[in-house]
Amino acid sequence: MNGSNATHRLALATGAAFAYQTQQTGSVVVAFAKSDEILQSRGTIAYALKNHLPILYVQLGEASSRTRKHDSSFNGLAIVPVDQADVVAIYRVAYEAIEKARRRAGPTLIQCLRYESARRKRTAEDSHGNDPLSYMERYLKKKGLWSDDFKSSLLESFSNELNLAVKVGRSNRSTETRSSRKR
């Protein structure tokens, strides 16, 4: 997507946040964008900030140093970097940002970044690196909330649901094909 489309998309999301604020629904908009798209939308984000709009901007990918506190367009904007593989941290940050937005305290920029932490030693347990599912599994194991039986039943359940969806999808396509031939 080129920059122009991205800036329009973020402007539309900000407009939706304005509408929600006006309607006092308590709803919060979440807009996903890349670092350069965030930078190109400084005016839109400044408007959201000035009007305390209920919106979270989630930046995916590497952060530009200009997106941090150095750019005057972002003065006053809460910018929270978070490890993109740490599902629990993302949940906590998003939860706090949503609560902040609902209190009419303005938008937040959540930067989902890839961290290669020096304190994370490469071990057999950590061989999956930045895979969010593996990270979550390790987290739940440490808390005593994970079992291999649970994982097996979860995988079986997911596999059954996926197979059913594929089967239904194929069935719908063959029905559509037959009905288009009759025309």
N, C-alpha and C positions, 0 to 999 in steps of 0.2 A: 504494500500500500504506500503510495507516495505521501509526502509530508502534508500536502494540501488536504487530502482525504482524512488524514489523521487529525489535523487541526479542526476540521469540520466535525469529525466524530466526537472529539473532546468538547467542542463548543456545544454540540447537541446534548451531550451528557450533562454539561454544566447548566444548560437551559432546563433540562429535566429536573435537576436539583433545585433550581429556582422555582419551578412549578410546585414541587413537593413542599418547599418551604412556605410558599404562598398558601397552599392548601392545608398546611399544618397536619400532614398525615403521619409524620414521624418516620417516613421512608428515607432511605439513604441511597444515593447512586454510587456505584463502583465503576470506575472507568480504567481500563487497562491500556497501557501505551509503552512504547519504547522510549529510551532516554532522549533521543533527538526529537521525538514527537512532543515530549514534555517541554523541551526547550522552545520548540516552535509555538507552543500554546501558552507562553508566559502571560500574555494579556488576558486570556480566558481564565487562567488560574488566579491571576491577580484580582479579577472580577469576583471569582468565587470566594477568595480570601476577604476582600473588602466587604462583601455581603454576607459573610458567615454561612455560606451554603453547605447543605448536608451532602458532601461528596468526598469520596476517597479516590485519589489517583494512585493507581498501582503501577509502578514502573518495573517493567520486565527487562532483564538483561543488565549489561554493565552500566554503572552510573557514570555520568559525566561529572567531572570535578566542578563544572559550571552549575550543575543542578544543586549542589550543596549550598551552604549559606553564602557563598561568594557572589551570587547573582542578586542584585537588589530587587529584582522582580519577585523573588521568593522570600523577601523579608517578612517575618511573622508566620510563614507557613511551617507547620510541623512536618519535618522530614525525618522519617524513621527507617533506617536501613535494617534489613532482616535477612537472615540466611534463607535462601530459597529452598533449601532441602529440609529446613526445620519446620515441620508442619505445625508443631505446638507453638513455636514462636510466632509464626505467621497468624495463627488463630488468635493468640493473645493480643498482638499488635492490632489486628483488624477489629477485634472486639472493642478494644479501648478507643480506636479511631471512630468506630460507629457510635459508641456512646457519646463521644465528644461532639460528633456531628449532630446527634439528636438533641444535645443541650444547646445547640445553636452557637457552638464555639468555633465553627469553621471547618474547612477542609484539612485533610492530611495527605501527604505524599508518602506512600510506603514503597521503599526501594527494595525489591526482591533481588538480592545479589548472591553471587556464587562465592562462598567463602572457602578458602583453603587454609584453615586455621593451623597455626604452628603448634598449638597444643593438641591437635588431633593427630595422634600417631597412627600410621598405617599398620593395622593389625588384620588378622584374618576376619575378625568381627566387623571391622570397618572397611572391608574390601569393596563395598558397594559405593564408596565415595559419596557423591551428592545426590543419590537416588532417594527421593522423599519417602517412598514406601518402605525401603530398607531402614531408613532413619527412624520412621515411625515405629516399625517393628522392634528395633533395638530399644527405643524409648519405652514402649509398653512392656518389653521383657524386663527392663531395669525396675519398673514399677510393679512387677509381678502381675501384670494385667494381660499377659499374652501366653498362649499355649499352642503347641503344634497341632493339637486336635482342633482348636478354634481356626487356625490357619487352613487346615485341610477342609473343614466344613465351609469356610468362607470361599475358598477356591472352587469347591464343588458347586456351591450355590451360584456363584458368579458364572461358572462355566455353563450350568444348566440354563440360566437366564440368557446368556449370550447365544447359546445354541437355539433356544426358542425364538429369540429376536431374529436371528439369521433365517431360521425356517419360515417365520411369518413374513419376513421381507421377501424371501424367494417366492412364497405363495402369492403375495400381493403383486409382485412383478409379473408372474405368469398369468394371473387374472387380468392385469392391465394389458398385457400383450395380446391375450385372446380377445378382449373386448375391443382393442384398437383394430384388430384384423377384421372383426365383424362389420366395422363401419364402412 
